[in-house]
Amino acid sequence: MKLLVFSSATLALLLGVGLFSPRGARAELAPVKTYTTADGLPRDQANQIKRDSHGFLWFCTNDGLSRFDGYSFTNYTTDDGLPHRVVNDLLETRSGAIWVATGNGLARFNPKGRRNHADSIGATAAPMFVSRKSVDAMSDIVWMTNPKKDNLSDLTQRMRRFAGDTLVGRNIEPRFSAPETEFDIKLNADLRREVFLIFKEAINNAARHAGCAVVEVALLIDEGAIRLKVSDNGCGLDPSRVNEGQGLVSMGLRAERLDGKLSVTSQPGAGTTVTLNAPLSRR
């Protein structure tokens, strides 16, 4: 399949010279340029064609994203930071930011990034496209290493936000209980990090695999220990495989680093409960 492209500027030029005339005027054959992979397109078929505020044309294809400047095509792939090779759509915001919808989530175009970032050994520059997953991971690192965020209330606030962001969009109701702010205490960096990452894994498992309608989270401080329970009312797990896969092994290892204990209880059709008990200070 070949792709025929007209930009708004080209159409305006054709109208200006009279090749495209108003109704009643003599019609003449307009010049048409055909562009294919031989001209630099990553694919002859495009899912979407979008024009940005700078006049560039963007082609969303099943083999990446292509930008046309009127002379040549610049192609972007997963090597440049796209989370998936299939690009479905593109949107430019009022501020000029360009967001790309792929087969594996959204990515934001970074014009100052390094081309073929994945192939640049030891490169420190950012990739051309920054995925939501990358942004979230960097945000977590900044939070975990910030000594000003070492209170229980800071951990609770971030957990609430993550649960809401992850579950509500999937039509899953989050129910969260935690100590009141007047009972706030300091948490060391290791404890804060590992508890949050265990919590994230449990929430992601429920969102992606449980098929549940409700996830209940209970966080409390009791007898010198922090206790976390994440329960869902979903499909449950096979008891023989309850400690396998879906991040459960890594969750157990994180609990061991805290001198804590992680337990997972589940039955088919009866949901899953993940429970963490860890001392506030290590021996």
C-alpha positions as CSV (number, residue, x, y, z in Angstrom):
1,M,0.0,0.0,0.0
2,K,1.3,3.4,-0.9
3,L,0.8,6.6,1.1
4,L,-0.3,9.8,-0.6
5,V,0.6,12.9,1.4
6,F,-0.6,16.5,1.2
7,S,0.4,19.0,3.8
8,S,-1.8,22.0,4.4
9,A,1.0,24.2,3.0
10,T,1.1,22.2,-0.2
11,L,-2.7,22.5,-0.6
12,A,-2.5,26.2,-0.1
13,L,0.2,26.6,-2.7
14,L,-1.9,24.6,-5.2
15,L,-4.9,26.7,-4.6
16,G,-2.8,29.9,-4.9
17,V,-1.5,29.0,-8.4
18,G,-5.0,27.9,-9.6
19,L,-4.4,24.2,-9.9
20,F,-7.3,23.6,-7.5
21,S,-10.1,26.0,-8.5
22,P,-13.5,26.9,-6.9
23,R,-16.7,25.3,-8.2
24,G,-17.4,26.0,-11.8
25,A,-13.8,26.6,-12.8
26,R,-11.8,24.3,-15.0
27,A,-10.2,21.5,-13.0
28,E,-6.6,20.5,-13.8
29,L,-4.6,17.5,-12.7
30,A,-2.7,18.4,-9.5
31,P,0.9,17.2,-9.0
32,V,1.0,14.3,-6.5
33,K,4.2,13.0,-4.9
34,T,4.0,9.4,-3.6
35,Y,6.1,8.5,-0.5
36,T,6.9,4.9,0.4
37,T,9.6,3.1,2.5
38,A,12.0,3.8,-0.4
39,D,11.8,7.4,0.6
40,G,12.5,6.7,4.2
41,L,9.1,5.8,5.7
42,P,9.4,3.0,8.3
43,R,6.2,1.4,6.9
44,D,4.0,2.1,3.8
45,Q,0.9,2.1,5.9
46,A,0.2,4.7,8.5
47,N,-2.2,4.4,11.5
48,Q,-2.4,8.2,11.9
49,I,-1.0,11.4,10.3
50,K,-0.7,14.5,12.4
51,R,0.7,18.0,11.8
52,D,2.3,19.8,14.7
53,S,2.5,23.6,15.4
54,H,5.9,23.8,13.7
55,G,4.5,22.4,10.4
56,F,6.1,19.0,10.7
57,L,4.1,15.9,9.7
58,W,4.1,12.9,12.0
59,F,3.3,9.4,10.8
60,C,2.3,6.8,13.3
61,T,3.1,3.3,12.0
62,N,3.4,-0.3,13.2
63,D,7.2,0.1,13.0
64,G,7.7,3.3,14.9
65,L,7.1,7.0,14.5
66,S,8.3,9.2,11.6
67,R,8.6,12.9,11.3
68,F,8.6,14.6,7.8
69,D,10.1,18.1,7.4
70,G,9.1,18.6,3.8
71,Y,12.3,17.0,2.5
72,S,13.1,13.9,4.4
73,F,11.8,11.5,7.1
74,T,13.3,11.1,10.6
75,N,12.3,7.8,12.1
76,Y,12.0,7.0,15.8
77,T,11.9,3.4,17.3
78,T,12.2,1.6,20.6
79,D,16.0,2.4,20.4
80,D,15.0,6.1,20.9
81,G,12.9,5.3,24.0
82,L,9.5,4.4,22.5
83,P,8.0,1.8,24.8
84,H,6.7,-0.2,21.8
85,R,7.3,-0.3,18.1
86,V,3.5,0.0,17.3
87,V,2.5,3.7,17.4
88,N,-1.2,4.3,17.3
89,D,-1.7,8.1,17.8
90,L,0.0,11.4,18.6
91,L,-1.1,14.5,20.3
92,E,0.5,17.9,20.7
93,T,-0.6,19.8,23.8
94,R,-1.2,23.6,24.0
95,S,2.2,24.0,25.6
96,G,3.9,22.2,22.6
97,A,4.6,18.9,24.4
98,I,4.1,15.9,22.1
99,W,2.6,12.7,23.6
100,V,2.7,9.4,21.7
101,A,0.3,6.4,22.2
102,T,2.0,3.1,21.6
103,G,1.2,-0.6,22.0
104,N,2.7,-0.5,25.5
105,G,1.6,2.8,27.0
106,L,2.3,6.5,26.5
107,A,5.6,8.3,25.9
108,R,6.5,12.0,25.8
109,F,8.8,13.3,23.1
110,N,12.0,14.9,24.4
111,P,13.6,16.9,21.5
112,K,16.8,17.4,23.5
113,G,17.3,13.6,24.0
114,R,19.9,11.4,22.4
115,R,19.1,9.5,19.2
116,N,19.4,5.7,19.4
117,H,19.9,6.1,23.2
118,A,19.7,2.3,23.8
119,D,22.7,1.7,21.5
120,S,24.9,4.4,23.1
121,I,27.1,2.6,25.5
122,G,27.7,4.6,28.7
123,A,25.4,7.4,27.4
124,T,24.2,9.8,30.1
125,A,21.8,11.8,27.9
126,A,18.1,11.2,28.2
127,P,16.3,9.2,25.4
128,M,14.2,10.9,22.7
129,F,11.0,9.6,24.3
130,V,10.3,9.3,28.0
131,S,7.6,6.7,29.0
132,R,5.3,7.1,31.9
133,K,7.0,4.1,33.5
134,S,10.3,5.9,33.3
135,V,8.9,9.0,34.8
136,D,7.3,7.1,37.7
137,A,10.5,5.2,38.4
138,M,12.5,8.4,38.6
139,S,9.9,10.0,40.8
140,D,10.1,7.0,43.2
141,I,13.9,7.3,43.3
142,V,13.7,11.0,44.2
143,W,11.2,10.4,46.9
144,M,13.0,7.4,48.4
145,T,16.3,9.4,48.7
146,N,14.7,12.6,50.1
147,P,15.5,12.8,53.8
148,K,12.6,15.2,54.2
149,K,10.1,12.5,53.3
150,D,11.0,10.1,56.1
151,N,7.8,10.3,58.1
152,L,5.0,7.6,58.2
153,S,2.6,10.2,56.9
154,D,4.8,10.7,53.8
155,L,4.8,7.0,53.1
156,T,1.0,6.8,53.6
157,Q,0.3,9.8,51.3
158,R,2.4,8.2,48.5
159,M,0.8,4.9,48.9
160,R,-2.7,6.4,48.8
161,R,-1.8,8.3,45.6
162,F,-0.3,5.2,43.9
163,A,-3.3,3.0,44.8
164,G,-5.7,5.6,43.4
165,D,-3.8,6.1,40.2
166,T,-3.4,2.4,39.6
167,L,-6.8,1.1,40.6
168,V,-9.4,3.7,39.8
169,G,-8.7,3.7,36.1
170,R,-9.4,0.0,36.1
171,N,-12.7,0.4,37.8
172,I,-11.3,-1.1,41.1
173,E,-12.3,0.6,44.3
174,P,-9.4,1.3,46.7
175,R,-10.1,1.2,50.4
176,F,-7.3,2.5,52.6
177,S,-6.8,2.7,56.3
178,A,-3.7,4.1,58.1
179,P,-2.7,5.8,61.3
180,E,-3.9,9.4,61.8
181,T,-1.2,12.1,61.3
182,E,-1.0,12.9,65.0
183,F,0.6,9.4,65.5
184,D,3.3,10.2,62.9
185,I,6.8,8.7,63.4
186,K,10.1,8.7,61.6
187,L,11.0,5.8,59.3
188,N,14.5,4.9,58.2
189,A,15.2,5.0,54.4
190,D,15.5,1.2,54.0
191,L,12.3,0.5,55.7
192,R,10.4,3.2,53.8
193,R,11.8,2.0,50.4
194,E,11.2,-1.7,50.9
195,V,7.7,-1.3,52.4
196,F,6.6,1.0,49.5
197,L,8.0,-1.4,46.8
198,I,6.3,-4.4,48.4
199,F,3.1,-2.4,48.5
200,K,3.5,-1.3,44.8
201,E,4.0,-4.9,43.7
202,A,0.9,-6.1,45.6
203,I,-1.2,-3.3,44.1
204,N,0.0,-4.0,40.6
205,N,-0.6,-7.7,41.0
206,A,-4.2,-7.1,42.1
207,A,-4.8,-4.6,39.3
208,R,-3.3,-6.8,36.5
209,H,-4.2,-10.3,37.5
210,A,-6.9,-10.5,40.2
211,G,-9.9,-9.4,38.2
212,C,-11.2,-7.8,41.4
213,A,-13.6,-5.0,42.2
214,V,-12.2,-3.9,45.5
215,V,-8.7,-3.7,47.0
216,E,-8.3,-3.1,50.7
217,V,-5.1,-1.7,52.2
218,A,-4.4,-1.6,56.0
219,L,-1.2,0.0,57.3
220,L,-0.5,0.2,61.0
221,I,2.2,0.5,63.7
222,D,2.0,-2.0,66.4
223,E,4.4,-3.2,69.1
224,G,7.5,-1.8,67.4
225,A,6.6,-3.1,64.0
226,I,5.0,-1.9,60.8
227,R,2.2,-4.1,59.5
228,L,0.9,-3.9,55.9
229,K,-2.0,-5.9,54.5
230,V,-3.3,-5.7,50.9
231,S,-6.4,-7.8,50.1
232,D,-8.5,-8.2,47.0
233,N,-11.8,-9.9,46.2
234,G,-10.6,-11.3,42.9
235,C,-10.0,-14.7,41.3
236,G,-7.3,-15.8,43.7
237,L,-4.3,-18.0,43.1
238,D,-3.6,-21.7,42.8
239,P,-2.5,-22.7,46.3
240,S,0.3,-24.8,44.9
241,R,1.8,-21.8,43.1
242,V,1.0,-19.1,45.7
243,N,4.7,-18.3,46.2
244,E,5.7,-18.4,42.5
245,G,5.8,-15.6,39.9
246,Q,4.0,-12.2,39.8
247,G,6.8,-10.6,41.8
248,L,6.0,-12.6,45.0
249,V,9.6,-14.0,45.2
250,S,11.1,-10.5,45.1
251,M,8.5,-9.3,47.7
252,G,9.7,-12.0,50.0
253,L,13.3,-11.1,49.5
254,R,12.5,-7.4,50.3
255,A,10.8,-8.5,53.5
256,E,13.9,-10.6,54.5
257,R,16.1,-7.5,54.1
258,L,14.0,-5.8,56.7
259,D,14.2,-8.9,59.1
260,G,10.5,-9.1,58.4
261,K,8.1,-11.8,57.2
262,L,5.8,-11.8,54.2
263,S,2.9,-14.1,53.9
264,V,0.5,-14.7,50.9
265,T,-2.8,-16.4,51.4
266,S,-5.2,-17.2,48.5
267,Q,-7.8,-19.6,47.2
268,P,-9.3,-19.8,43.7
269,G,-12.3,-17.5,43.6
270,A,-11.7,-16.1,47.1
271,G,-9.2,-13.4,46.5
272,T,-5.6,-12.9,47.7
273,T,-4.1,-11.3,50.8
274,V,-0.5,-10.1,51.1
275,T,0.7,-9.4,54.6
276,L,4.0,-7.9,55.7
277,N,5.3,-7.6,59.3
278,A,8.6,-5.8,59.8
279,P,10.4,-4.3,62.8
280,L,10.7,-0.5,62.8
281,S,14.4,-0.9,63.7
282,R,16.6,-3.8,62.6
283,R,18.4,-6.0,65.1
